[in-house]
Amino acid sequence: MEYWKVDWLHDFQSEPTRIYSEIGNDGYEVRKVQHYRDGQRLKADQFHESAEIGLSEIPVGAIEDVARQPEFSASSISLEEFERAWRDASWATGTRNPSGSENPEA
């Protein structure tokens, strides 16, 4: 597993400014946390996705490629740092399970 912290440098009010990702050996996200300007922190995994947050549908590639893009500041982090971000985040309301049905109790 790899763990990333990516700061997204932009002016969009409704988009996340920081993204934490747990990346599996196959290059796909396993878990994700997004921080927003208003202080909201949302998390997603394969069983809990929503319109606000979901896992990437394609492999994420190399962190060096992300870091080279001017709108991102990306670094590898420890499992412990990822777990702190995960614990501090909430599930989005109206999450969808992998079949696509709504599950507001998740």
C-alpha positions as CSV (number, residue, x, y, z in Angstrom):
1,M,0.0,0.0,0.0
2,E,1.0,3.6,-0.6
3,Y,-0.4,6.6,1.2
4,W,-0.6,10.1,-0.4
5,K,-1.4,13.6,0.6
6,V,-2.2,15.9,-2.3
7,D,-3.0,19.6,-1.9
8,W,-5.1,20.9,-4.8
9,L,-4.3,24.5,-5.4
10,H,-7.4,26.2,-6.9
11,D,-10.2,28.7,-6.3
12,F,-13.2,26.4,-6.7
13,Q,-15.4,26.8,-3.6
14,S,-17.1,23.4,-3.8
15,E,-14.0,21.3,-4.6
16,P,-11.6,19.7,-2.1
17,T,-8.4,21.4,-1.2
18,R,-6.6,18.4,0.2
19,I,-6.9,14.7,-0.7
20,Y,-5.6,11.8,1.2
21,S,-5.5,8.4,-0.6
22,E,-4.7,4.9,0.3
23,I,-3.4,3.2,-2.9
24,G,-3.4,-0.6,-3.4
25,N,-0.7,-2.5,-5.1
26,D,-2.7,-2.5,-8.3
27,G,-2.6,1.4,-8.4
28,Y,-6.3,1.9,-7.5
29,E,-7.5,3.9,-4.6
30,V,-8.8,1.8,-1.7
31,R,-9.8,4.6,0.7
32,K,-9.9,8.4,0.2
33,V,-10.4,11.5,2.4
34,Q,-11.2,14.9,1.1
35,H,-10.9,18.2,3.0
36,Y,-12.9,21.3,1.9
37,R,-12.5,25.0,2.5
38,D,-15.5,25.1,4.9
39,G,-13.8,22.5,7.2
40,Q,-15.8,19.6,6.0
41,R,-13.9,16.3,5.8
42,L,-15.4,13.4,3.9
43,K,-14.2,9.8,3.4
44,A,-15.0,7.0,0.9
45,D,-14.1,3.4,0.4
46,Q,-15.4,0.7,-2.0
47,F,-18.6,0.4,0.0
48,H,-19.3,4.1,0.7
49,E,-19.3,6.5,-2.2
50,S,-21.5,9.5,-2.9
51,A,-22.0,12.4,-5.4
52,E,-19.5,14.3,-3.3
53,I,-16.7,11.7,-3.0
54,G,-15.8,8.5,-4.6
55,L,-12.7,6.4,-5.5
56,S,-10.9,6.9,-8.8
57,E,-12.2,4.5,-11.5
58,I,-8.7,4.3,-13.0
59,P,-5.2,3.6,-11.5
60,V,-3.8,6.8,-10.1
61,G,-0.4,6.6,-11.6
62,A,2.9,7.7,-10.0
63,I,3.0,10.3,-7.3
64,E,5.9,12.0,-9.1
65,D,3.6,12.6,-12.1
66,V,1.0,14.2,-9.9
67,A,3.6,16.3,-8.1
68,R,4.9,17.7,-11.4
69,Q,1.5,19.3,-12.2
70,P,1.5,22.9,-11.1
71,E,-2.0,22.7,-9.5
72,F,-0.9,20.0,-7.1
73,S,1.5,19.6,-4.2
74,A,1.8,15.8,-3.6
75,S,3.8,13.7,-1.2
76,S,3.9,10.2,0.3
77,I,2.8,10.0,3.9
78,S,2.8,7.3,6.6
79,L,0.0,4.9,7.3
80,E,-0.4,6.7,10.7
81,E,-0.9,10.1,9.1
82,F,-3.5,8.6,6.7
83,E,-5.3,6.9,9.6
84,R,-5.5,10.2,11.5
85,A,-7.1,11.8,8.5
86,W,-9.5,8.8,8.1
87,R,-10.6,8.9,11.7
88,D,-11.3,12.7,11.5
89,A,-13.5,12.4,8.4
90,S,-17.2,11.6,8.1
91,W,-19.1,9.5,5.6
92,A,-21.0,11.6,3.1
93,T,-24.8,11.5,3.4
94,G,-26.7,9.5,0.9
95,T,-23.8,7.1,0.2
96,R,-24.1,4.5,-2.5
97,N,-23.0,0.9,-2.2
98,P,-21.2,-0.7,-5.2
99,S,-24.6,-1.7,-6.8
100,G,-25.4,2.0,-7.0
101,S,-28.4,2.0,-4.6
102,E,-28.7,4.7,-2.0
103,N,-27.8,3.8,1.6
104,P,-28.4,6.9,3.9
105,E,-27.7,4.8,7.0
106,A,-24.1,4.1,6.0
